[in-house]
Amino acid sequence: MEKKQKRMFVKGVMFTLMWIFSLCMFAQTVAVRGTVADAKGDALIGVSVRVQGTAIGTITDLEGNFVLSNVPSGAILEVSYVGMHTQTIALDGRTIVDIVLQEDAELLEEVVVIGYGTLKRREVTSAVETIRADRFNPGGSRNALDLIQGKVAGLNMTRTQGSNPNASMDIQLRGITSLTGTRTPLVVIDGIPGGNLDLLQQDDIESFNVLKDGSAAAIYGTRGNAGVILITTKKGKAGAPEFNYSTYLQHERVSNKPDILNASQFRQLISEGVINQDQDFGASTDLFDELINKDNLSHYHNFSASGGSANANYRASVFYSDLQGIAKENSREQFGGRININQRGLQDRLAMSLNLATNMNKANLLGGGTGDFEQAIQRNPTAPLYNEDGTFYETLAYNNYNPLSRLANRISKRNQQTTSADLRLQLQIIENWSVSAFGSYLRNSYNDRYYRSSKDWDNRVGTEYQGMGYASKSNRLEWTKTFEATTDYRKTLNSVHTITALAGYSYQYHTFETFNVNNSGFTTDAFLDWNLGAGSAINNTTLPRPGMGSEKQDNTLVAFFGRVNYSYADKYHLQGILRREGSSRFGDNHKWGNFPAISAGWSISEEEFMSQVSVVNDLKVRVGYGVTGNQGIDNYQSLVTLGTGGVYPQDGVYYQTYGAARNPNPNLKWEQKSELNFGVDFSVLGRRLSGSIDVYNRNTKDLLYRYNAQQPPYVRDQIYTNVGTLKNSGIEFQISAIAIQKQDFKWNIDFTANTQSNKLKKLSSDVFKANWLSFYGLPSPGNLGNAFRLEEGGSVGNFYGKRFAGFTDEGKWLFYKKDGSTGSATELSDDDLTIIGNGVPKFQASFTNSFVYKNFDLTFMFRGKFGFDILNLKELYFGNKKWLPNNLFESAVTKHNQLNDDPQYSDYYLEKGDFVKLDNLTLGYNFKLNTPYVRNLRIYLTGRNLFTITGYDGTDPEVQDTGFEAGVDKRDYYPRTRSWSIGLNVGF
């Protein structure tokens, strides 16, 4: 009984204590309300107000008000907002709290690289887009520019050879800018104009700045016509030593295999009498599958170290990658490194920055030749790959060969080394005035080796090689030396007038030299290509003659340039640029050119009348006009150069003759683009929604092209001269939004889009005339002519051909004539041909969403192109039963079964190419480790090209859409892939 009473007593005490504790807790929780404003007193919308260490939190409303319930009276509030310093506020019993947030000047004053210097973002008056590392496309990348695909409106990048590790990207900014000159943007890496992208690894890049309009690119003169991409690499910085390691593994799979007849379907056509009985060779072969490297696994590693003091710091990195293509015998192994050293001295007046970078790679170029996968489509699927004795089986149909034989009996490899070094010295003469000198050396060399075995089908007995081997070697060495001297001045007067001035001198010399040699008649494959003198073709005149060649060229650029920026009270901004540049490539009468630019900006949000418009944080309108040039043509085009002719005998000795290889043109000059750009930059709703809109119009005149020349007075029948004019126009949108920003969950959105129009305004002059330009000769057989025609007033990318009218009862083609009647292909004249489509996308867009939940992050990007046509050449040839006895698409006996005529080019084979792709999907996790040895650790999984939404019937609607041959799905191709990669980033 006593024990029971004790237990009841204990329970009573515990219940009483719990009741008292609950009352105390209830008494200590309160409702807290208040407002959040900026330093001007304007209410801030969407500010995050949270109680530290709890899940209690809210955001401010449209008037900056907030209310929190059940808040412990001694709690600490954490208040955060985009572009503001985060504040922590102890309540100390208060229930009403009014908070003023201060701007984070470092965050808001984004520094933009503009070429030969930097500006604060609010001072920029041109169309310049900045992409920093936190906005790069996540996951592993094979090319540095993969990091910003879909991030810059107007910048079009296409991989026409998919994941081929030895293929480059097609790059174009704001459309076509030249007929025969450079059409890709100038790449500047850490101040080196014409920098080599092979020297960049994804973990070494700090930012990209894209100079899109003429008023920004004019500072680069004759190289700025197609825009400029400024790439800044990571540099050393003061702080404790840090180490970082990044790696990924990647596997590729074919995303869409063409629908070709398999062996059983082919035999079915034989049984139906469509194909002759003698075309069944007894095997069942999937050549496409045999060419695929199913075990491909690419891997990448990057290790970096950095540290130092404010006066001396460094960053060094080394990398290794082994990139495997989806095709067999197609790979690229590379390694190299990058070093940056910075030092300051002379009482902090002298600064030095040194960069060294190198890349050494070995490329297997044999596999992935675009013709191999054409064979995979058209080779008879009943034909074996090997004979019974183990040799390769060859089919003798039109345009046939066995790709596996070539992979086994040939060698095609490249060893390449690329190195750059640059040094910058900057001396602060007085507080606002400095001078600097910059020098760089860029060297690129490669050696190619090629061998074709005596066992190769093309070298068999009965051919000109008579059953013996063939070998060749070639090399190329090029280097660029650059020296630039600049002086900078920046001064603020009366706290409102800010003047920034730049003057400079630039010198760049570029040269290259090549050598090549070949021989045949190798009766043994033991030497391969390592003993070229062992080939008997040197003495055996019945074999193809050995060949050799060499070349050396150079060119020089010299320029004087200046830029002045003026800003008044951070409201009104003005920029002026002038570059005077001379190039050795142009004629004596036009060696030098002037490239001026002017732009202005008005920060409307800084005006007094906008102070009450709290929803608008930043609003700036800008307008710019600039002139740029294009000197990206072959060397010596303005000069008479010598070429070889025949030989003549004299006293039993045969002497080589030489003559003029081209007509001189002392009036040859740069192509010149003038561009007007109008833009608006904005951020609203507490900078949670920001973006820019640009409208541009550009005219490129004095286009260079080869025209017929009258003889006499000209020696040769053609001359390279300036005549034509191109017009480009478009609209670009760039929008970013912070949809949700809470302590444990964030959601960011990025959207880019652009429209473009490219037209040829002028092609002929009084002296030099051309009716039109034709592009892309369609492959044999059939002599089908060219796919594109560009005329004065016409749009770039116009398909020009016949209009499909139907089939006859016999399955023969019918086409419309000019007068509306119909006829066969032989009954049509050139007058009956017309524009039938266009291969240049009219609208492009990308849509990126990034989510962060606690330690998880998820990013996906959709990318699309719209308003263009695709010429399906595979369908034109392989979808026609006339291609027999070669293999066919299934569509040849289904969709096109009625067709019983030779291939013809017409709008019958044009399809709408509109598509949307899930281009990137990345899921990552950041580990929070409580250890002094590991700062951060992240793992991620990335998928690329995961699916495509399109109405196009071909394997992939993303075909070449740059240049003058946009929109052709070619007969020969490299398969597009879907890839998955797993990666790791560790910081020590």
Disulfide bonds with the S-S distance in Angstrom:
none
